[in-house]
């Protein structure tokens, strides 16, 4: 565990699947290949020896006084995937999830920010010879436009590159009656609401988490790498609508800067969370050290309720 984020009466706990996935800039940002500029070209964001960008793969557990919410579900272990780094992964994520002290049935809600392959995997696990919902007591929140896109001809065409990963990760959840299709701005409870973020995918969403002493915007895939803070107009090869993705990114970063709200992007390497300020034509980034707590999160009710410990 690389620590957690303390919002007062709400905790946000990263559950990391892969801490350092290295990807060629040419693959991810074909319109902006090469070395990122400035601090984004340094560790932990960039691996200078190999000339590759560093991405983290992680989910976030949001622990409120009433609910245990998992935001996104990574790649998943043991699944057949087209991308070699994802194929039949053996990450140990499930052990890291249970090491938080929570069991699968404690999770009340799973939020799927969007339906890309690296955000849905742990929605199901292999059991009794088939893929079954991993969080069988949870409603699985997904925006209606996102679900409809992936069921359309355009969504099916987009999956020709990757293979149909929704068949093993989302259809079993739908078949079990656990999918809850919501508007893109749905209130999920007193501490958590969705924020529409279309572009990367049509129904992509961010998740705003509000605690008694701070707010944190889980920005999902609104941005993937810090080079997009310096150059917010740069979208990825995997953005369904690159222009809309760029407008959503800039609008979100401007709101974060105006309000001083910290953000926690899905793929930023640890410690991942930070605040942005306008800088040149883009934004600067400062880690949210005031919210970060080192060590292991212990859920309330445990011997060190709400406190981190180093064991
Ligand atoms: Zn992603």
Boltz pocket constraint, residues with backbone or C-beta under 6 A from the ligand:
constraints:
  - pocket:
      binder: B
      contacts: [[A, 116], [A, 118], [A, 119], [A, 221], [A, 266], [A, 267]]
      max_distance: 6.0
